[in-house]
Structures are given as C-alpha cells and as structure tokens.
Amino acid sequence: MRAVKRLTLQVFAIAFSLSSLMTLGITGIAHATAQTCIWTGATSNVMNVAGNWSSCNSSVPQAGDIITFPSWVGTPDSGSTQIITLNNNLGYALGGVTSTGSGATDKFFHFNSIALTSGATITSSNIKLSVDNLTSTRSITVGSGGIITGRTIQGTMTTSGTGPFIYGLTAANAVIATGSQVSVDAPNIGSPATFNFTNLTIQNGAQYTICSTSTTETDLTGTLTLGGGSGANPILYVSPCMGSTQTVAVSGGLKLKGSVVLASDATISAASNNISVDGSLTANGHSLTVTVDGTSSIMGDGATGNVTVSNGGMLAPGHSPGCLTVSNLTLNGSYQAQLGGTTACSGYDQTSVSGTTTLTGGSLDVEMYNSFAPATGQQFTIINNTSANPITGTFTSLPEGSTFTAGGATFKISYVGGDGNDVVITVLSGPGTPDTGFSITSAHPLVTLATSVIAALAILTLARISSRRATHRR
C-alpha cells in the first residue's frame, strides 16, 4: 500500500513538473513571437510601466516587439502642447515603431532613445515620431513619415517611401533608397543644427533635401555615393529651412569633405546656400553637375564635375585662397578671385577646367587678400584651361585686352593667355604706383599710335609756321 502511495506521489510530481515546464515553454514560445504593443499612456510617460500598454500580454514590450501609437495620449511637455516626451527605460532593442493616429498634425511623440533590431522600421503618419538617439545592430529603415530628431544613428539607416524628415542628425552610414524623398530639416526639439554623415548613399530614383540656415552646416566626411538602384538620376538639394528669411548663407550649407563616387549621372543643387567641395571625385565615366542659383555660391579646394553658376550666384574657388577643379564650367553669375600672393592655390584663387569654359553673362570680381599689393608686371592665371578648348565668351564689360582696376591696381585681362586658352590678368600698375602712361600705352596701342601721329603732325605744322614767320621778318 505504501509502495502504491509512493508511486502515486511520484506520478503527480512528474505530471506537475511536466505541466510547469509546458506552461513555461508555451509562455516562452508565445513571447518569442514578436507582438504589437499599443501605447495608452494611462499611467505615465514611462515606457517600462505595464499600465501604459494594451495588447501586450499584460506586461511591457519585450525585445523584438513592435510598439504603436494610435492616438496622442500622455502628458505634454511643460510649456508645449505639441510634444510628449517618453522615457524609454526598456533596455533592449525593439522590432519597430509606428504611429497610426490621425487628426494630430504636427504633434510628436519624442523618445530620449530607441534601440531597434536589424531591419526594423520607424514609420509615422499624422502623429510624428521623433528620436534623439537611434541605435541598431545593423540596419534601420525610416519609412514614410518617419522622423528622427537629434543626435546619432549607429548602424545603417535606410529610408523608404516619401516624406521622412530627419532633424539634426549624425549618422555612421545612411542609404537614401530608390523611391525615397527625404528631408533633413532644422532642429525644433533642442537638437544641434549640424548634420554629420560618415558615409551617405543616394540611390537612383531618390531625392534628398538638406535644409540649411546661415549657421547650419552639413558635413559629408566619408564617401558620398550617388547612384545604384533603378530610376532617374539621384538629386541632392541644399535649400533654406522652412520659414527662413535668409537670402545668402553666410556660413554653413553643404561641405563635401570626403570623396564623391558616381554610380550614375547625378546632380547636386543649392538654393540660397553654399556648397564647399573639398574632397575628390571618382566619376567612373559618369557626370556630376553642381548647380548654384542666384543667391548661392560654390567654393572649395577639391574636385567636382560640371559646375553651373546662375545669374547672381558666385564661384569662389578655395578658402581664401585656393584651387577648385571642375569638368565643364558655365558661368552666368560672378567669379570671385582673391589675390594674396603670386603662386596659384596657395597665393591666389584659381579654377582648373578640364572641359569647356563658358563665361558669357558672367562677371569678374577681383579682391586683394591679406593686404596683398601686386607689383607691375605680375600675372595671375585665374582660370587654368587644361583642355584644348578655347574660352567661350568674356566677362561682362571685359573684352580681350581691356583693363580694369581692383584694390588700387590696374589690370589687363586676356582669354588667350598662358598656353593660349587660359584667363590671365596682368598688373599694369600696382596700388599707389604713379601712372607714367605705360599702362595706357600697353592697353591701347592703336590709340597711342594715333596720338603720336597727331603730335608729330602738330610739331611739323608749328615748325612750318615758325619758319614762315622768320622768313617774313627778314
């Protein structure tokens, strides 16, 4: 009897153990499958509180879960009715973040940080999702309407769809995928007005717009790859931020500090902003066109592709001074050449053109740098044409051989200088140098010849009159 009872107890113990293991196993299996947890904000703005979630297994989101926000619920930030800042203290990577709410345009859920699993997506509709620090083991997808506000992305960011906005971003790697239209805008939630990308890829069929103010700077310090994927050629815009009253970006804009690699033809375009090219260009047989409008400028010491400067825009090679290398140059705006010495690139500005140069409609602005005083006879090759193509057109009001003054010096310009097709300016008289008439003689030989003939005839006439008077007196 005791043996039967002992056996019965053992069976019950085994059954209970199996039941417990099965329960734990089922719970573990259920939890291993990602679930979608819905934010209610019923208790607080803290994410690690079960009372703030529904459809979440009576708990808080676990690793790999997706969190969604169907309505703008929670305690708004002090002094603001548009932002609810959530304290993410979950401590693990989520499978995605979405908002599905409507009727809440320009309202934000703002996260102090979010970690996502590889390939996870941030997507928002009318209720915006903004993140200060976004991290991932590998890749992150910013979907239609997604917003990242602030500091840093670690891993690879990939955008998809139209309408993602990114504020004040620093990214290790970023891919603007085919079909994406992405805007990087000025920060509006305390983020720094600087956007730094170690590497950036803009694929075919994608448009990427960088918003800039007079003090906002976008640095591309690694490799900018343009192309790949399918569709139209990629376009990178630099334009004023919404509501900006600027007409010219005093500083800031886009700085290409690294290398530009073309996987297709591409365009970089600036509106009321600066573009600084300080890196290298690997064309791979493709063409890069950089355009600046009537209130923009292009400068730098690097190499770029075709450069088009619209009326009112400016080409200012170097950084006081320096050299810029371009493929084809079309100048309808102004060309600023700073003179601070007699050596190109280190002493004075120069643009090196490997293709065609068209100056029709462009103007020349020569400035002295660092109190430089050029001496008579010194020459400056401000456009070095490395191809066999002749210069097309001339600067406005400066035909071949004409003179102009700058910084108190008088210059003569030639479009057939150097090796026969360079733009060269020669000093006829330095600042403060008395004009002995040599500059006029050199600049206008026909006028000088005519003047000499007239003077000789006048002297001859006076001599004849004097001779007649002497004879008459006798």
Order of alpha helices (4+ residues) and beta strands (2+ residues): alpha-beta-beta-beta-beta-beta-beta-beta-beta-beta-beta-beta-beta-beta-beta-beta-beta-beta-beta-beta-beta-beta-beta-beta-beta-beta-beta-beta-beta-beta-beta-beta-beta-beta-beta-beta-beta-beta-alpha-alpha
